[in-house]
Amino acid sequence: MEKSLQIVITGASGFVAKNLRKYLSENNVHLISISRKNFKSFKNETKIISKNYDQKSLLPKIKNSDALIHLVGIGKQSVKTDYESINFRLTQKIVNLSKKAKIKKIIYTSGLGASSDTSLGYFISKFKAEQSIIDSKINYAIFRPSYIVGKNDLFTRYLKKSIKKNKIIVPGSGKYFIQPIFINDVTKLIFQSIVDKKFNNKIIDLVGPEIISFEKYIQLFLQKKKTKLCYMNIEKAYHLAITDSKFDYGVDDLNILVGNFVGDYKKLKNLSKMDFQSVKELLKTGALF
């Protein structure tokens, strides 16, 4: 009888992790899931609550696992949490832990826009995290995601909340592009990247088949609901993002939108041989609502 895979997941309480853990659990993968917050566990899962990912306590529990999927990250800074400490330094810590635990492979979700040429703090931290994984000499697959969408992702939650208020703020023209990918495709891809050697030591854009404007995405999400789109001058949006922590968009949310980041879908399609879900079709059917 073939031995089941043992996979470690960090950031286990997040949106991607919840969906991924459910999918892997249903595929009889033994999970060791770690989070700073409490979370509900699935079958075949060992739950670990760890405030600081302490090496001493984690090492014996994750030793010789087939892969570690690192999903911890932040997209907005504060006095208490900054990109350098969470996106980069914590990744370094996880890489060192993986080496000592003799983990066979690291899967990492970076960001679409991470590169050696970026000047954006968010993407700099993600690029540095990528480099720490590459330098470790552990087998890796690094994904650079666009918007990952599903029933309970952050953007969908924001839109649902805004519909109740009958007002959705659209910074600037809303004509900038995104390339969303459906969460179910993401979970299948990550699983495939663990078991398929084709993904070894590759950096791959994690993007859907359609490039769509931010404005059009919102319109499709709304269907025929008469929610008001409030177009806000981009300078005003940046001013509020800088001065008001409760504003709907952070500075880097705006930077990423205005940056028009799109990726190489053909490469992803050719590598995975998967059929990807049309996000436009999902929006039209109301499946994400």
C-alpha positions in Angstrom: 0.0 0.0 0.0 1.3 3.4 -1.0 2.3 5.7 1.8 0.2 8.8 2.0 1.8 12.2 1.5 2.5 14.3 4.6 2.2 18.0 3.9 2.9 21.0 6.2 0.8 24.2 5.7 1.6 27.5 7.3 -0.9 30.3 7.6 -3.6 27.6 7.9 -6.5 29.9 8.9 -6.3 32.0 5.7 -8.6 31.9 2.7 -6.3 30.0 0.4 -5.2 27.6 3.1 -8.8 26.7 4.2 -9.7 25.7 0.7 -6.4 23.9 0.1 -6.6 22.0 3.4 -10.1 20.9 2.5 -9.0 19.7 -1.0 -5.9 17.9 0.3 -7.8 16.3 3.2 -10.4 14.9 0.7 -7.4 13.5 -1.3 -6.2 11.6 1.8 -3.1 13.7 2.3 -1.9 13.8 5.9 -1.8 17.5 6.9 0.2 19.3 9.6 -1.4 22.7 9.6 0.1 25.6 11.6 -1.5 29.0 12.4 -1.2 31.7 14.9 -5.0 31.7 15.3 -7.3 28.8 16.2 -9.0 27.0 13.3 -11.3 24.1 12.7 -9.5 21.0 11.5 -10.3 18.5 8.7 -9.9 14.8 8.7 -6.3 13.5 8.4 -5.1 16.8 9.9 -2.8 17.6 12.8 -3.6 21.1 14.1 -0.8 23.3 15.6 -1.3 26.8 17.1 2.0 28.6 17.2 2.3 32.3 17.8 5.8 32.7 16.6 6.5 29.4 14.6 8.9 28.3 17.3 11.5 25.9 15.8 12.1 23.8 18.9 8.4 22.8 19.2 7.7 22.5 15.5 10.8 20.6 14.3 9.9 17.1 15.7 6.3 17.3 14.4 7.1 18.2 10.8 10.3 16.1 10.2 10.7 14.4 6.8 7.5 15.8 5.4 7.0 15.6 1.6 6.4 19.3 1.3 5.8 22.6 3.1 3.3 25.1 1.7 4.1 28.5 3.0 1.0 30.7 2.9 1.8 33.3 5.6 1.9 36.9 4.2 0.5 40.3 4.6 -0.7 42.8 2.0 -1.0 45.8 4.2 1.5 47.2 6.7 1.0 48.7 10.2 3.1 49.7 13.1 2.8 46.1 14.5 3.2 44.2 11.2 5.5 45.1 8.3 6.4 43.5 5.0 10.1 42.9 6.0 9.3 41.0 9.2 6.3 39.0 7.9 6.8 38.4 4.2 10.6 38.1 4.3 12.0 37.4 7.8 9.3 34.9 8.6 9.9 33.1 5.3 13.6 32.9 6.1 12.7 31.3 9.4 10.4 28.8 7.7 13.2 28.0 5.2 15.7 27.3 8.0 13.1 25.2 9.8 12.5 23.2 6.5 16.2 22.5 6.1 16.5 21.2 9.6 13.3 19.1 9.2 14.6 17.7 5.9 11.4 18.9 4.1 11.6 17.6 0.5 9.9 20.6 -1.2 8.7 24.2 -0.5 5.7 25.7 -2.2 5.4 29.4 -1.9 2.8 32.0 -2.9 4.6 35.2 -3.8 3.0 38.0 -5.8 2.4 38.9 -9.4 4.8 41.8 -9.8 7.6 40.5 -7.7 10.9 40.9 -9.5 14.4 42.2 -9.1 13.3 45.5 -10.8 10.4 46.4 -8.5 10.5 49.5 -6.3 7.3 48.5 -4.4 7.9 47.5 -0.8 5.3 44.7 -0.9 6.9 43.1 -4.0 10.5 43.7 -2.7 9.6 41.6 0.4 8.1 38.9 -1.7 11.1 38.8 -4.1 13.5 38.6 -1.1 11.4 35.7 0.3 11.6 34.0 -3.1 15.4 34.3 -3.1 15.7 32.9 0.4 13.8 29.8 -0.8 15.9 29.5 -4.0 19.2 29.9 -2.0 18.1 27.1 0.4 18.7 24.4 -2.3 15.5 22.7 -1.3 13.2 21.8 -4.3 10.7 24.5 -4.7 7.7 25.8 -6.7 7.0 29.5 -6.4 3.7 30.8 -7.6 3.1 34.5 -8.3 -0.7 35.0 -7.9 -3.0 37.6 -9.3 -6.3 38.0 -7.4 -7.4 34.5 -6.1 -11.2 34.6 -6.0 -13.8 32.4 -4.4 -16.8 32.7 -2.2 -15.0 34.2 0.8 -11.8 35.8 -0.5 -11.0 39.3 0.8 -12.1 41.2 -2.3 -15.5 39.3 -2.5 -16.1 40.0 1.2 -15.4 43.7 0.5 -17.8 43.8 -2.4 -20.6 42.0 -0.4 -20.1 44.5 2.4 -20.2 47.4 0.0 -23.4 46.2 -1.6 -25.1 46.3 1.8 -24.0 50.0 2.0 -25.1 50.5 -1.6 -21.7 52.0 -2.5 -18.6 50.6 -4.0 -15.5 52.8 -4.2 -13.6 52.5 -7.5 -10.2 54.3 -7.3 -9.4 56.3 -10.5 -10.9 55.1 -13.8 -11.2 51.4 -12.9 -9.9 50.6 -16.4 -6.7 49.0 -15.1 -6.4 45.2 -15.5 -6.5 42.2 -13.2 -6.2 38.5 -14.1 -8.2 36.6 -11.5 -7.9 32.9 -10.9 -10.6 30.7 -9.2 -9.6 29.2 -5.9 -10.6 25.6 -7.0 -8.0 25.8 -9.8 -5.4 27.1 -7.3 -5.9 24.1 -4.9 -5.5 21.6 -7.8 -2.4 23.4 -9.1 -0.7 23.4 -5.7 -1.4 19.7 -5.2 -0.1 19.1 -8.7 3.0 21.1 -8.0 3.8 18.8 -5.0 3.5 15.5 -6.8 4.7 16.5 -10.3 8.4 17.0 -11.0 7.6 19.3 -13.9 7.0 22.1 -11.3 10.4 21.6 -9.6 12.4 24.8 -9.2 10.1 26.9 -11.3 8.6 30.4 -10.7 5.1 30.5 -12.3 2.5 33.2 -12.7 -0.7 32.0 -11.0 -3.2 33.7 -13.2 -6.6 32.9 -14.8 -7.4 32.7 -18.6 -9.0 36.1 -18.8 -7.6 39.6 -18.4 -10.4 41.9 -17.2 -10.7 45.5 -16.1 -11.3 46.1 -12.4 -14.4 48.1 -13.3 -15.8 45.2 -15.5 -15.1 42.7 -12.7 -17.2 44.7 -10.3 -20.0 45.1 -12.8 -20.1 41.4 -13.5 -20.1 40.6 -9.8 -23.0 43.0 -9.2 -25.0 41.5 -12.1 -28.2 43.6 -12.1 -28.0 44.8 -8.5 -28.3 48.6 -8.4 -25.3 49.3 -6.2 -23.7 52.7 -6.9 -20.1 52.7 -8.2 -18.4 55.8 -6.7 -15.4 56.7 -8.8 -12.8 58.5 -6.6 -10.0 60.7 -7.9 -6.8 58.6 -7.6 -4.9 61.4 -5.7 -7.8 61.5 -3.1 -7.7 57.7 -2.9 -4.0 57.7 -2.2 -4.4 60.4 0.3 -7.0 58.4 2.2 -5.0 55.2 1.9 -2.0 57.0 3.6 -3.9 58.9 6.3 -6.9 56.7 7.1 -6.3 53.1 8.2 -10.0 52.4 7.9 -10.1 53.4 4.2 -11.2 50.5 1.9 -7.9 50.4 0.0 -4.3 50.3 1.3 -1.5 52.2 -0.5 -0.2 48.9 -2.0 -3.7 47.8 -3.0 -3.8 51.0 -5.1 -0.2 50.4 -6.4 -1.0 46.9 -7.5 -4.2 48.0 -9.3 -2.6 50.9 -11.1 0.4 48.7 -11.9 -1.7 46.7 -14.4 0.0 43.4 -13.5 -0.9 40.5 -15.8 0.9 37.2 -16.2 1.8 34.3 -18.5 -1.3 32.2 -18.6 -0.1 30.1 -21.6 2.9 28.9 -19.6 0.7 27.9 -16.7 -1.7 26.1 -19.0 1.0 24.2 -20.9 2.8 23.2 -17.7 -0.3 22.0 -15.8 -2.4 20.6 -18.8 -5.4 21.7 -16.7 -8.8 23.2 -17.9 -9.2 26.5 -16.0 -12.5 27.9 -14.9 -13.6 31.1 -16.6 -14.0 33.7 -13.8 -16.2 35.8 -16.1 -18.7 32.8 -16.3 -18.6 32.3 -12.5 -19.4 36.0 -12.0 -22.3 35.9 -14.5 -23.8 32.9 -12.7 -23.5 34.6 -9.3 -21.5 31.6 -8.0 -19.0 33.9 -6.2 -21.7 35.9 -4.5 
